[in-house]
């Protein structure tokens, strides 16, 4: 009996390559752009900006340091948090 010709190895890798391309455009690329936007938002923070932390605390920026931010969350109540824990800036 004659043997069937062997399949090209590139044809065998095609589904794997296709899955990687789909993952890149659906998961990896959007996450990178979201991280880039978040970093830009953090570098653009100014005093008196109203922000919301990732834990849901609403406050106004009183002081900005290299890695931390001091928020006023109520009269005479201030907390110091890590800059990365700021989820978003409220729009005026």
PDB file of N, CA, C and O in Angstrom:
ATOM      1  N   UNK A   1       0.831  -1.183   0.000  1.00  0.00           N
ATOM      2  CA  UNK A   1       0.000   0.000   0.000  1.00  0.00           C
ATOM      3  C   UNK A   1       0.879   1.252   0.000  1.00  0.00           C
ATOM      4  O   UNK A   1       1.880   1.310   0.714  1.00  0.00           O
ATOM      5  N   UNK A   2       0.512   2.229  -0.783  1.00  0.00           N
ATOM      6  CA  UNK A   2       1.281   3.476  -0.791  1.00  0.00           C
ATOM      7  C   UNK A   2       0.918   4.324   0.437  1.00  0.00           C
ATOM      8  O   UNK A   2      -0.235   4.363   0.868  1.00  0.00           O
ATOM      9  N   UNK A   3       1.930   4.998   0.984  1.00  0.00           N
ATOM     10  CA  UNK A   3       1.700   5.871   2.140  1.00  0.00           C
ATOM     11  C   UNK A   3       1.210   7.243   1.686  1.00  0.00           C
ATOM     12  O   UNK A   3       1.563   7.735   0.614  1.00  0.00           O
ATOM     13  N   UNK A   4       0.374   7.845   2.552  1.00  0.00           N
ATOM     14  CA  UNK A   4      -0.113   9.191   2.246  1.00  0.00           C
ATOM     15  C   UNK A   4       1.036  10.178   2.432  1.00  0.00           C
ATOM     16  O   UNK A   4       1.865   9.985   3.320  1.00  0.00           O
ATOM     17  N   UNK A   5       1.107  11.224   1.623  1.00  0.00           N
ATOM     18  CA  UNK A   5       2.193  12.198   1.784  1.00  0.00           C
ATOM     19  C   UNK A   5       2.074  12.913   3.138  1.00  0.00           C
ATOM     20  O   UNK A   5       0.970  13.205   3.596  1.00  0.00           O
ATOM     21  N   UNK A   6       3.211  13.188   3.764  1.00  0.00           N
ATOM     22  CA  UNK A   6       3.241  13.861   5.076  1.00  0.00           C
ATOM     23  C   UNK A   6       2.790  15.314   4.917  1.00  0.00           C
ATOM     24  O   UNK A   6       3.121  15.978   3.935  1.00  0.00           O
ATOM     25  N   UNK A   7       2.037  15.786   5.891  1.00  0.00           N
ATOM     26  CA  UNK A   7       1.551  17.171   5.852  1.00  0.00           C
ATOM     27  C   UNK A   7       2.698  18.128   6.152  1.00  0.00           C
ATOM     28  O   UNK A   7       3.615  17.813   6.911  1.00  0.00           O
ATOM     29  N   UNK A   8       2.623  19.266   5.554  1.00  0.00           N
ATOM     30  CA  UNK A   8       3.627  20.304   5.761  1.00  0.00           C
ATOM     31  C   UNK A   8       3.562  20.771   7.225  1.00  0.00           C
ATOM     32  O   UNK A   8       2.469  21.032   7.727  1.00  0.00           O
ATOM     33  N   UNK A   9       4.707  20.885   7.922  1.00  0.00           N
ATOM     34  CA  UNK A   9       4.675  21.308   9.340  1.00  0.00           C
ATOM     35  C   UNK A   9       4.088  22.710   9.527  1.00  0.00           C
ATOM     36  O   UNK A   9       3.518  23.004  10.577  1.00  0.00           O
ATOM     37  N   UNK A  10       4.217  23.553   8.545  1.00  0.00           N
ATOM     38  CA  UNK A  10       3.657  24.905   8.666  1.00  0.00           C
ATOM     39  C   UNK A  10       2.133  24.839   8.713  1.00  0.00           C
ATOM     40  O   UNK A  10       1.495  25.623   9.415  1.00  0.00           O
ATOM     41  N   UNK A  11       1.564  23.919   7.976  1.00  0.00           N
ATOM     42  CA  UNK A  11       0.106  23.751   7.990  1.00  0.00           C
ATOM     43  C   UNK A  11      -0.355  23.302   9.369  1.00  0.00           C
ATOM     44  O   UNK A  11      -1.432  23.688   9.822  1.00  0.00           O
ATOM     45  N   UNK A  12       0.462  22.483  10.041  1.00  0.00           N
ATOM     46  CA  UNK A  12       0.115  22.032  11.396  1.00  0.00           C
ATOM     47  C   UNK A  12       0.193  23.170  12.413  1.00  0.00           C
ATOM     48  O   UNK A  12      -0.553  23.171  13.393  1.00  0.00           O
ATOM     49  N   UNK A  13       1.081  24.132  12.196  1.00  0.00           N
ATOM     50  CA  UNK A  13       1.231  25.259  13.123  1.00  0.00           C
ATOM     51  C   UNK A  13       0.240  26.387  12.861  1.00  0.00           C
ATOM     52  O   UNK A  13       0.070  27.263  13.709  1.00  0.00           O
ATOM     53  N   UNK A  14      -0.405  26.381  11.727  1.00  0.00           N
ATOM     54  CA  UNK A  14      -1.317  27.463  11.364  1.00  0.00           C
ATOM     55  C   UNK A  14      -2.424  27.708  12.395  1.00  0.00           C
ATOM     56  O   UNK A  14      -2.659  28.869  12.732  1.00  0.00           O
ATOM     57  N   UNK A  15      -3.118  26.686  12.916  1.00  0.00           N
ATOM     58  CA  UNK A  15      -4.154  26.961  13.927  1.00  0.00           C
ATOM     59  C   UNK A  15      -3.591  27.600  15.194  1.00  0.00           C
ATOM     60  O   UNK A  15      -4.226  28.469  15.792  1.00  0.00           O
ATOM     61  N   UNK A  16      -2.397  27.168  15.600  1.00  0.00           N
ATOM     62  CA  UNK A  16      -1.774  27.751  16.793  1.00  0.00           C
ATOM     63  C   UNK A  16      -1.426  29.223  16.560  1.00  0.00           C
ATOM     64  O   UNK A  16      -1.640  30.061  17.436  1.00  0.00           O
ATOM     65  N   UNK A  17      -0.894  29.529  15.390  1.00  0.00           N
ATOM     66  CA  UNK A  17      -0.562  30.914  15.047  1.00  0.00           C
ATOM     67  C   UNK A  17      -1.833  31.760  14.981  1.00  0.00           C
ATOM     68  O   UNK A  17      -1.849  32.902  15.442  1.00  0.00           O
ATOM     69  N   UNK A  18      -2.875  31.208  14.417  1.00  0.00           N
ATOM     70  CA  UNK A  18      -4.148  31.924  14.320  1.00  0.00           C
ATOM     71  C   UNK A  18      -4.720  32.227  15.710  1.00  0.00           C
ATOM     72  O   UNK A  18      -5.229  33.324  15.941  1.00  0.00           O
ATOM     73  N   UNK A  19      -4.644  31.278  16.624  1.00  0.00           N
ATOM     74  CA  UNK A  19      -5.130  31.490  17.996  1.00  0.00           C
ATOM     75  C   UNK A  19      -4.319  32.582  18.677  1.00  0.00           C
ATOM     76  O   UNK A  19      -4.890  33.426  19.368  1.00  0.00           O
ATOM     77  N   UNK A  20      -2.998  32.586  18.498  1.00  0.00           N
ATOM     78  CA  UNK A  20      -2.168  33.625  19.102  1.00  0.00           C
ATOM     79  C   UNK A  20      -2.539  35.006  18.566  1.00  0.00           C
ATOM     80  O   UNK A  20      -2.613  35.967  19.331  1.00  0.00           O
ATOM     81  N   UNK A  21      -2.770  35.110  17.270  1.00  0.00           N
ATOM     82  CA  UNK A  21      -3.142  36.398  16.673  1.00  0.00           C
ATOM     83  C   UNK A  21      -4.479  36.883  17.244  1.00  0.00           C
ATOM     84  O   UNK A  21      -4.633  38.066  17.545  1.00  0.00           O
ATOM     85  N   UNK A  22      -5.425  35.985  17.388  1.00  0.00           N
ATOM     86  CA  UNK A  22      -6.728  36.353  17.963  1.00  0.00           C
ATOM     87  C   UNK A  22      -6.561  36.819  19.404  1.00  0.00           C
ATOM     88  O   UNK A  22      -7.137  37.836  19.790  1.00  0.00           O
ATOM     89  N   UNK A  23      -5.780  36.094  20.208  1.00  0.00           N
ATOM     90  CA  UNK A  23      -5.540  36.497  21.591  1.00  0.00           C
ATOM     91  C   UNK A  23      -4.875  37.862  21.659  1.00  0.00           C
ATOM     92  O   UNK A  23      -5.221  38.682  22.511  1.00  0.00           O
ATOM     93  N   UNK A  24      -3.919  38.111  20.764  1.00  0.00           N
ATOM     94  CA  UNK A  24      -3.227  39.395  20.772  1.00  0.00           C
ATOM     95  C   UNK A  24      -4.197  40.546  20.546  1.00  0.00           C
ATOM     96  O   UNK A  24      -4.173  41.525  21.291  1.00  0.00           O
ATOM     97  N   UNK A  25      -5.043  40.445  19.540  1.00  0.00           N
ATOM     98  CA  UNK A  25      -5.941  41.557  19.214  1.00  0.00           C
ATOM     99  C   UNK A  25      -7.131  41.669  20.154  1.00  0.00           C
ATOM    100  O   UNK A  25      -7.681  42.759  20.308  1.00  0.00           O
ATOM    101  N   UNK A  26      -7.547  40.576  20.786  1.00  0.00           N
ATOM    102  CA  UNK A  26      -8.698  40.637  21.680  1.00  0.00           C
ATOM    103  C   UNK A  26      -8.328  40.864  23.144  1.00  0.00           C
ATOM    104  O   UNK A  26      -9.131  41.421  23.893  1.00  0.00           O
ATOM    105  N   UNK A  27      -7.136  40.450  23.569  1.00  0.00           N
ATOM    106  CA  UNK A  27      -6.784  40.539  24.984  1.00  0.00           C
ATOM    107  C   UNK A  27      -5.548  41.384  25.261  1.00  0.00           C
ATOM    108  O   UNK A  27      -5.607  42.312  26.068  1.00  0.00           O
ATOM    109  N   UNK A  28      -4.446  41.086  24.615  1.00  0.00           N
ATOM    110  CA  UNK A  28      -3.177  41.712  24.966  1.00  0.00           C
ATOM    111  C   UNK A  28      -3.134  43.181  24.547  1.00  0.00           C
ATOM    112  O   UNK A  28      -2.799  44.041  25.362  1.00  0.00           O
ATOM    113  N   UNK A  29      -3.462  43.479  23.303  1.00  0.00           N
ATOM    114  CA  UNK A  29      -3.379  44.854  22.792  1.00  0.00           C
ATOM    115  C   UNK A  29      -4.314  45.813  23.529  1.00  0.00           C
ATOM    116  O   UNK A  29      -3.867  46.894  23.913  1.00  0.00           O
ATOM    117  N   UNK A  30      -5.593  45.472  23.747  1.00  0.00           N
ATOM    118  CA  UNK A  30      -6.448  46.400  24.499  1.00  0.00           C
ATOM    119  C   UNK A  30      -5.967  46.638  25.932  1.00  0.00           C
ATOM    120  O   UNK A  30      -6.094  47.746  26.453  1.00  0.00           O
ATOM    121  N   UNK A  31      -5.416  45.604  26.568  1.00  0.00           N
ATOM    122  CA  UNK A  31      -4.910  45.770  27.932  1.00  0.00           C
ATOM    123  C   UNK A  31      -3.721  46.718  27.962  1.00  0.00           C
ATOM    124  O   UNK A  31      -3.612  47.543  28.869  1.00  0.00           O
ATOM    125  N   UNK A  32      -2.829  46.614  26.982  1.00  0.00           N
ATOM    126  CA  UNK A  32      -1.677  47.512  26.926  1.00  0.00           C
ATOM    127  C   UNK A  32      -2.113  48.961  26.706  1.00  0.00           C
ATOM    128  O   UNK A  32      -1.554  49.870  27.320  1.00  0.00           O
ATOM    129  N   UNK A  33      -3.095  49.187  25.845  1.00  0.00           N
ATOM    130  CA  UNK A  33      -3.550  50.560  25.615  1.00  0.00           C
ATOM    131  C   UNK A  33      -4.238  51.110  26.860  1.00  0.00           C
ATOM    132  O   UNK A  33      -4.103  52.294  27.169  1.00  0.00           O
ATOM    133  N   UNK A  34      -4.971  50.266  27.575  1.00  0.00           N
ATOM    134  CA  UNK A  34      -5.624  50.709  28.809  1.00  0.00           C
ATOM    135  C   UNK A  34      -4.582  51.076  29.871  1.00  0.00           C
ATOM    136  O   UNK A  34      -4.742  52.069  30.580  1.00  0.00           O
ATOM    137  N   UNK A  35      -3.523  50.281  29.981  1.00  0.00           N
ATOM    138  CA  UNK A  35      -2.448  50.589  30.930  1.00  0.00           C
ATOM    139  C   UNK A  35      -1.754  51.897  30.562  1.00  0.00           C
ATOM    140  O   UNK A  35      -1.412  52.688  31.442  1.00  0.00           O
ATOM    141  N   UNK A  36      -1.548  52.126  29.280  1.00  0.00           N
ATOM    142  CA  UNK A  36      -0.902  53.357  28.820  1.00  0.00           C
ATOM    143  C   UNK A  36      -1.762  54.576  29.165  1.00  0.00           C
ATOM    144  O   UNK A  36      -1.243  55.587  29.637  1.00  0.00           O
ATOM    145  N   UNK A  37      -3.072  54.483  28.932  1.00  0.00           N
ATOM    146  CA  UNK A  37      -3.979  55.580  29.276  1.00  0.00           C
ATOM    147  C   UNK A  37      -3.985  55.838  30.777  1.00  0.00           C
ATOM    148  O   UNK A  37      -4.039  56.992  31.203  1.00  0.00           O
ATOM    149  N   UNK A  38      -3.930  54.778  31.587  1.00  0.00           N
ATOM    150  CA  UNK A  38      -3.933  54.930  33.047  1.00  0.00           C
ATOM    151  C   UNK A  38      -2.654  55.621  33.511  1.00  0.00           C
ATOM    152  O   UNK A  38      -2.702  56.489  34.382  1.00  0.00           O
ATOM    153  N   UNK A  39      -1.501  55.239  32.930  1.00  0.00           N
ATOM    154  CA  UNK A  39      -0.240  55.891  33.281  1.00  0.00           C
ATOM    155  C   UNK A  39      -0.265  57.371  32.916  1.00  0.00           C
ATOM    156  O   UNK A  39       0.213  58.206  33.684  1.00  0.00           O
ATOM    157  N   UNK A  40      -0.820  57.703  31.745  1.00  0.00           N
ATOM    158  CA  UNK A  40      -0.923  59.109  31.335  1.00  0.00           C
ATOM    159  C   UNK A  40      -1.825  59.885  32.283  1.00  0.00           C
ATOM    160  O   UNK A  40      -1.541  61.037  32.610  1.00  0.00           O
ATOM    161  N   UNK A  41      -2.920  59.254  32.729  1.00  0.00           N
ATOM    162  CA  UNK A  41      -3.824  59.910  33.663  1.00  0.00           C
ATOM    163  C   UNK A  41      -3.103  60.174  34.990  1.00  0.00           C
ATOM    164  O   UNK A  41      -3.268  61.239  35.585  1.00  0.00           O
ATOM    165  N   UNK A  42      -2.307  59.210  35.452  1.00  0.00           N
ATOM    166  CA  UNK A  42      -1.596  59.382  36.722  1.00  0.00           C
ATOM    167  C   UNK A  42      -0.542  60.484  36.640  1.00  0.00           C
ATOM    168  O   UNK A  42      -0.358  61.234  37.599  1.00  0.00           O
ATOM    169  N   UNK A  43       0.144  60.589  35.517  1.00  0.00           N
ATOM    170  CA  UNK A  43       1.153  61.646  35.382  1.00  0.00           C
ATOM    171  C   UNK A  43       0.505  63.017  35.223  1.00  0.00           C
ATOM    172  O   UNK A  43       1.145  64.031  35.502  1.00  0.00           O
ATOM    173  N   UNK A  44      -0.739  63.070  34.782  1.00  0.00           N
ATOM    174  CA  UNK A  44      -1.426  64.344  34.584  1.00  0.00           C
ATOM    175  C   UNK A  44      -2.238  64.804  35.780  1.00  0.00           C
ATOM    176  O   UNK A  44      -2.986  65.776  35.674  1.00  0.00           O
ATOM    177  N   UNK A  45      -2.109  64.131  36.917  1.00  0.00           N
ATOM    178  CA  UNK A  45      -2.874  64.538  38.106  1.00  0.00           C
ATOM    179  C   UNK A  45      -2.342  65.851  38.648  1.00  0.00           C
ATOM    180  O   UNK A  45      -1.134  66.088  38.661  1.00  0.00           O
ATOM    181  N   UNK A  46      -3.251  66.698  39.093  1.00  0.00           N
ATOM    182  CA  UNK A  46      -2.897  67.988  39.680  1.00  0.00           C
ATOM    183  C   UNK A  46      -3.603  68.160  41.015  1.00  0.00           C
ATOM    184  O   UNK A  46      -4.534  67.427  41.347  1.00  0.00           O
ATOM    185  N   UNK A  47      -3.140  69.140  41.764  1.00  0.00           N
ATOM    186  CA  UNK A  47      -3.787  69.486  43.024  1.00  0.00           C
ATOM    187  C   UNK A  47      -5.229  69.910  42.749  1.00  0.00           C
ATOM    188  O   UNK A  47      -5.505  70.539  41.727  1.00  0.00           O
ATOM    189  N   UNK A  48      -6.141  69.571  43.646  1.00  0.00           N
ATOM    190  CA  UNK A  48      -7.574  69.879  43.584  1.00  0.00           C
ATOM    191  C   UNK A  48      -8.336  69.064  42.548  1.00  0.00           C
ATOM    192  O   UNK A  48      -9.505  69.352  42.292  1.00  0.00           O
ATOM    193  N   UNK A  49      -7.714  68.056  41.943  1.00  0.00           N
ATOM    194  CA  UNK A  49      -8.449  67.140  41.073  1.00  0.00           C
ATOM    195  C   UNK A  49      -9.268  66.192  41.935  1.00  0.00           C
ATOM    196  O   UNK A  49      -8.801  65.719  42.971  1.00  0.00           O
ATOM    197  N   UNK A  50     -10.484  65.920  41.502  1.00  0.00           N
ATOM    198  CA  UNK A  50     -11.317  64.954  42.218  1.00  0.00           C
ATOM    199  C   UNK A  50     -11.106  63.589  41.581  1.00  0.00           C
ATOM    200  O   UNK A  50     -11.219  63.428  40.366  1.00  0.00           O
ATOM    201  N   UNK A  51     -10.795  62.603  42.429  1.00  0.00           N
ATOM    202  CA  UNK A  51     -10.472  61.267  41.942  1.00  0.00           C
ATOM    203  C   UNK A  51     -11.261  60.219  42.715  1.00  0.00           C
ATOM    204  O   UNK A  51     -11.832  60.490  43.771  1.00  0.00           O
ATOM    205  N   UNK A  52     -11.273  59.015  42.156  1.00  0.00           N
ATOM    206  CA  UNK A  52     -11.875  57.858  42.805  1.00  0.00           C
ATOM    207  C   UNK A  52     -10.806  56.770  42.846  1.00  0.00           C
ATOM    208  O   UNK A  52     -10.172  56.475  41.832  1.00  0.00           O
ATOM    209  N   UNK A  53     -10.610  56.177  44.017  1.00  0.00           N
ATOM    210  CA  UNK A  53      -9.614  55.118  44.147  1.00  0.00           C
ATOM    211  C   UNK A  53     -10.198  53.791  43.680  1.00  0.00           C
ATOM    212  O   UNK A  53     -11.403  53.677  43.455  1.00  0.00           O
ATOM    213  N   UNK A  54      -9.337  52.796  43.537  1.00  0.00           N
ATOM    214  CA  UNK A  54      -9.806  51.480  43.109  1.00  0.00           C
ATOM    215  C   UNK A  54     -10.681  50.826  44.164  1.00  0.00           C
ATOM    216  O   UNK A  54     -11.432  49.903  43.849  1.00  0.00           O
ATOM    217  N   UNK A  55     -10.600  51.282  45.410  1.00  0.00           N
ATOM    218  CA  UNK A  55     -11.472  50.757  46.463  1.00  0.00           C
ATOM    219  C   UNK A  55     -12.771  51.540  46.585  1.00  0.00           C
ATOM    220  O   UNK A  55     -13.614  51.211  47.419  1.00  0.00           O
ATOM    221  N   UNK A  56     -12.943  52.574  45.760  1.00  0.00           N
ATOM    222  CA  UNK A  56     -14.199  53.320  45.735  1.00  0.00           C
ATOM    223  C   UNK A  56     -14.232  54.563  46.589  1.00  0.00           C
ATOM    224  O   UNK A  56     -15.302  55.142  46.779  1.00  0.00           O
ATOM    225  N   UNK A  57     -13.096  54.997  47.115  1.00  0.00           N
ATOM    226  CA  UNK A  57     -13.046  56.198  47.946  1.00  0.00           C
ATOM    227  C   UNK A  57     -12.973  57.429  47.043  1.00  0.00           C
ATOM    228  O   UNK A  57     -12.108  57.518  46.172  1.00  0.00           O
ATOM    229  N   UNK A  58     -13.882  58.369  47.258  1.00  0.00           N
ATOM    230  CA  UNK A  58     -13.903  59.624  46.501  1.00  0.00           C
ATOM    231  C   UNK A  58     -13.168  60.672  47.320  1.00  0.00           C
ATOM    232  O   UNK A  58     -13.374  60.790  48.528  1.00  0.00           O
ATOM    233  N   UNK A  59     -12.309  61.430  46.650  1.00  0.00           N
ATOM    234  CA  UNK A  59     -11.570  62.455  47.367  1.00  0.00           C
ATOM    235  C   UNK A  59     -10.989  63.489  46.426  1.00  0.00           C
ATOM    236  O   UNK A  59     -11.047  63.359  45.203  1.00  0.00           O
ATOM    237  N   UNK A  60     -10.419  64.533  47.044  1.00  0.00           N
ATOM    238  CA  UNK A  60      -9.778  65.624  46.313  1.00  0.00           C
ATOM    239  C   UNK A  60      -8.297  65.604  46.639  1.00  0.00           C
ATOM    240  O   UNK A  60      -7.914  65.477  47.802  1.00  0.00           O
ATOM    241  N   UNK A  61      -7.468  65.730  45.620  1.00  0.00           N
ATOM    242  CA  UNK A  61      -6.016  65.688  45.827  1.00  0.00           C
ATOM    243  C   UNK A  61      -5.557  66.954  46.532  1.00  0.00           C
ATOM    244  O   UNK A  61      -5.858  68.070  46.108  1.00  0.00           O
ATOM    245  N   UNK A  62      -4.817  66.752  47.625  1.00  0.00           N
ATOM    246  CA  UNK A  62      -4.270  67.862  48.398  1.00  0.00           C
ATOM    247  C   UNK A  62      -2.775  67.999  48.141  1.00  0.00           C
ATOM    248  O   UNK A  62      -2.259  69.111  48.035  1.00  0.00           O
ATOM    249  N   UNK A  63      -2.077  66.862  48.041  1.00  0.00           N
ATOM    250  CA  UNK A  63      -0.637  66.873  47.859  1.00  0.00           C
ATOM    251  C   UNK A  63      -0.239  65.695  46.976  1.00  0.00           C
ATOM    252  O   UNK A  63      -0.803  64.606  47.083  1.00  0.00           O
ATOM    253  N   UNK A  64       0.742  65.926  46.103  1.00  0.00           N
ATOM    254  CA  UNK A  64       1.233  64.873  45.216  1.00  0.00           C
ATOM    255  C   UNK A  64       2.723  64.686  45.462  1.00  0.00           C
ATOM    256  O   UNK A  64       3.496  65.643  45.421  1.00  0.00           O
ATOM    257  N   UNK A  65       3.116  63.443  45.718  1.00  0.00           N
ATOM    258  CA  UNK A  65       4.532  63.089  45.859  1.00  0.00           C
ATOM    259  C   UNK A  65       4.899  62.168  44.706  1.00  0.00           C
ATOM    260  O   UNK A  65       4.099  61.952  43.796  1.00  0.00           O
ATOM    261  N   UNK A  66       6.114  61.626  44.746  1.00  0.00           N
ATOM    262  CA  UNK A  66       6.564  60.755  43.660  1.00  0.00           C
ATOM    263  C   UNK A  66       5.670  59.534  43.502  1.00  0.00           C
ATOM    264  O   UNK A  66       5.207  59.245  42.398  1.00  0.00           O
ATOM    265  N   UNK A  67       5.421  58.811  44.596  1.00  0.00           N
ATOM    266  CA  UNK A  67       4.661  57.565  44.513  1.00  0.00           C
ATOM    267  C   UNK A  67       3.340  57.597  45.270  1.00  0.00           C
ATOM    268  O   UNK A  67       2.537  56.671  45.151  1.00  0.00           O
ATOM    269  N   UNK A  68       3.105  58.648  46.044  1.00  0.00           N
ATOM    270  CA  UNK A  68       1.884  58.710  46.840  1.00  0.00           C
ATOM    271  C   UNK A  68       1.123  60.004  46.582  1.00  0.00           C
ATOM    272  O   UNK A  68       1.660  60.970  46.041  1.00  0.00           O
ATOM    273  N   UNK A  69      -0.131  59.992  46.982  1.00  0.00           N
ATOM    274  CA  UNK A  69      -1.012  61.149  46.842  1.00  0.00           C
ATOM    275  C   UNK A  69      -1.769  61.294  48.155  1.00  0.00           C
ATOM    276  O   UNK A  69      -2.197  60.298  48.737  1.00  0.00           O
ATOM    277  N   UNK A  70      -1.934  62.508  48.619  1.00  0.00           N
ATOM    278  CA  UNK A  70      -2.746  62.762  49.805  1.00  0.00           C
ATOM    279  C   UNK A  70      -4.114  63.243  49.346  1.00  0.00           C
ATOM    280  O   UNK A  70      -4.229  64.210  48.593  1.00  0.00           O
ATOM    281  N   UNK A  71      -5.153  62.547  49.814  1.00  0.00           N
ATOM    282  CA  UNK A  71      -6.522  62.879  49.449  1.00  0.00           C
ATOM    283  C   UNK A  71      -7.268  63.448  50.646  1.00  0.00           C
ATOM    284  O   UNK A  71      -7.110  62.981  51.774  1.00  0.00           O
ATOM    285  N   UNK A  72      -8.087  64.467  50.384  1.00  0.00           N
ATOM    286  CA  UNK A  72      -9.019  64.966  51.400  1.00  0.00           C
ATOM    287  C   UNK A  72     -10.354  64.309  51.081  1.00  0.00           C
ATOM    288  O   UNK A  72     -10.936  64.535  50.020  1.00  0.00           O
ATOM    289  N   UNK A  73     -10.830  63.488  52.021  1.00  0.00           N
ATOM    290  CA  UNK A  73     -12.079  62.778  51.771  1.00  0.00           C
ATOM    291  C   UNK A  73     -13.243  63.392  52.539  1.00  0.00           C
ATOM    292  O   UNK A  73     -14.402  63.102  52.245  1.00  0.00           O
ATOM    293  N   UNK A  74     -12.941  64.241  53.523  1.00  0.00           N
ATOM    294  CA  UNK A  74     -13.965  64.950  54.278  1.00  0.00           C
ATOM    295  C   UNK A  74     -13.275  66.103  54.988  1.00  0.00           C
ATOM    296  O   UNK A  74     -12.049  66.203  54.940  1.00  0.00           O
ATOM    297  N   UNK A  75     -14.030  66.975  55.645  1.00  0.00           N
ATOM    298  CA  UNK A  75     -13.415  68.063  56.389  1.00  0.00           C
ATOM    299  C   UNK A  75     -12.483  67.477  57.447  1.00  0.00           C
ATOM    300  O   UNK A  75     -12.884  66.632  58.247  1.00  0.00           O
ATOM    301  N   UNK A  76     -11.236  67.938  57.438  1.00  0.00           N
ATOM    302  CA  UNK A  76     -10.208  67.515  58.386  1.00  0.00           C
ATOM    303  C   UNK A  76      -9.903  66.017  58.333  1.00  0.00           C
ATOM    304  O   UNK A  76      -9.391  65.467  59.308  1.00  0.00           O
ATOM    305  N   UNK A  77     -10.202  65.355  57.234  1.00  0.00           N
ATOM    306  CA  UNK A  77      -9.863  63.939  57.075  1.00  0.00           C
ATOM    307  C   UNK A  77      -9.045  63.790  55.796  1.00  0.00           C
ATOM    308  O   UNK A  77      -9.536  64.007  54.688  1.00  0.00           O
ATOM    309  N   UNK A  78      -7.778  63.412  55.985  1.00  0.00           N
ATOM    310  CA  UNK A  78      -6.883  63.228  54.840  1.00  0.00           C
ATOM    311  C   UNK A  78      -6.260  61.842  54.940  1.00  0.00           C
ATOM    312  O   UNK A  78      -5.943  61.364  56.029  1.00  0.00           O
ATOM    313  N   UNK A  79      -6.089  61.205  53.780  1.00  0.00           N
ATOM    314  CA  UNK A  79      -5.414  59.914  53.733  1.00  0.00           C
ATOM    315  C   UNK A  79      -4.338  59.961  52.657  1.00  0.00           C
ATOM    316  O   UNK A  79      -4.465  60.658  51.650  1.00  0.00           O
ATOM    317  N   UNK A  80      -3.286  59.208  52.896  1.00  0.00           N
ATOM    318  CA  UNK A  80      -2.221  59.117  51.905  1.00  0.00           C
ATOM    319  C   UNK A  80      -2.309  57.737  51.264  1.00  0.00           C
ATOM    320  O   UNK A  80      -2.291  56.715  51.951  1.00  0.00           O
ATOM    321  N   UNK A  81      -2.404  57.725  49.936  1.00  0.00           N
ATOM    322  CA  UNK A  81      -2.548  56.468  49.210  1.00  0.00           C
ATOM    323  C   UNK A  81      -1.481  56.382  48.122  1.00  0.00           C
ATOM    324  O   UNK A  81      -0.856  57.378  47.758  1.00  0.00           O
ATOM    325  N   UNK A  82      -1.294  55.185  47.621  1.00  0.00           N
ATOM    326  CA  UNK A  82      -0.377  54.965  46.510  1.00  0.00           C
ATOM    327  C   UNK A  82      -1.004  55.524  45.228  1.00  0.00           C
ATOM    328  O   UNK A  82      -2.211  55.396  45.020  1.00  0.00           O
ATOM    329  N   UNK A  83      -0.195  56.134  44.383  1.00  0.00           N
ATOM    330  CA  UNK A  83      -0.713  56.710  43.138  1.00  0.00           C
ATOM    331  C   UNK A  83      -1.408  55.670  42.268  1.00  0.00           C
ATOM    332  O   UNK A  83      -2.427  55.961  41.642  1.00  0.00           O
ATOM    333  N   UNK A  84      -0.860  54.463  42.230  1.00  0.00           N
ATOM    334  CA  UNK A  84      -1.417  53.425  41.364  1.00  0.00           C
ATOM    335  C   UNK A  84      -2.803  52.971  41.792  1.00  0.00           C
ATOM    336  O   UNK A  84      -3.501  52.319  41.015  1.00  0.00           O
ATOM    337  N   UNK A  85      -3.219  53.302  43.012  1.00  0.00           N
ATOM    338  CA  UNK A  85      -4.550  52.883  43.462  1.00  0.00           C
ATOM    339  C   UNK A  85      -5.654  53.853  43.022  1.00  0.00           C
ATOM    340  O   UNK A  85      -6.824  53.636  43.337  1.00  0.00           O
ATOM    341  N   UNK A  86      -5.298  54.907  42.305  1.00  0.00           N
ATOM    342  CA  UNK A  86      -6.304  55.825  41.766  1.00  0.00           C
ATOM    343  C   UNK A  86      -6.863  55.196  40.495  1.00  0.00           C
ATOM    344  O   UNK A  86      -6.131  54.928  39.543  1.00  0.00           O
ATOM    345  N   UNK A  87      -8.162  54.969  40.498  1.00  0.00           N
ATOM    346  CA  UNK A  87      -8.805  54.315  39.359  1.00  0.00           C
ATOM    347  C   UNK A  87      -9.068  55.305  38.231  1.00  0.00           C
ATOM    348  O   UNK A  87      -8.722  55.053  37.077  1.00  0.00           O
ATOM    349  N   UNK A  88      -9.685  56.435  38.575  1.00  0.00           N
ATOM    350  CA  UNK A  88      -9.958  57.420  37.532  1.00  0.00           C
ATOM    351  C   UNK A  88     -10.174  58.786  38.148  1.00  0.00           C
ATOM    352  O   UNK A  88     -10.403  58.927  39.349  1.00  0.00           O
ATOM    353  N   UNK A  89     -10.092  59.802  37.274  1.00  0.00           N
ATOM    354  CA  UNK A  89     -10.299  61.189  37.674  1.00  0.00           C
ATOM    355  C   UNK A  89     -11.727  61.569  37.293  1.00  0.00           C
ATOM    356  O   UNK A  89     -12.166  61.301  36.175  1.00  0.00           O
ATOM    357  N   UNK A  90     -12.453  62.194  38.222  1.00  0.00           N
ATOM    358  CA  UNK A  90     -13.822  62.630  37.940  1.00  0.00           C
ATOM    359  C   UNK A  90     -13.798  63.763  36.938  1.00  0.00           C
ATOM    360  O   UNK A  90     -12.911  64.616  36.964  1.00  0.00           O
ATOM    361  N   UNK A  91     -14.770  63.762  36.067  1.00  0.00           N
ATOM    362  CA  UNK A  91     -14.901  64.845  35.107  1.00  0.00           C
ATOM    363  C   UNK A  91     -15.719  65.970  35.738  1.00  0.00           C
ATOM    364  O   UNK A  91     -16.713  65.720  36.419  1.00  0.00           O
ATOM    365  N   UNK A  92     -15.297  67.187  35.507  1.00  0.00           N
ATOM    366  CA  UNK A  92     -15.990  68.334  36.103  1.00  0.00           C
ATOM    367  C   UNK A  92     -17.290  68.629  35.415  1.00  0.00           C
ATOM    368  O   UNK A  92     -17.993  69.564  35.798  1.00  0.00           O
TER     369      UNK A  92
END
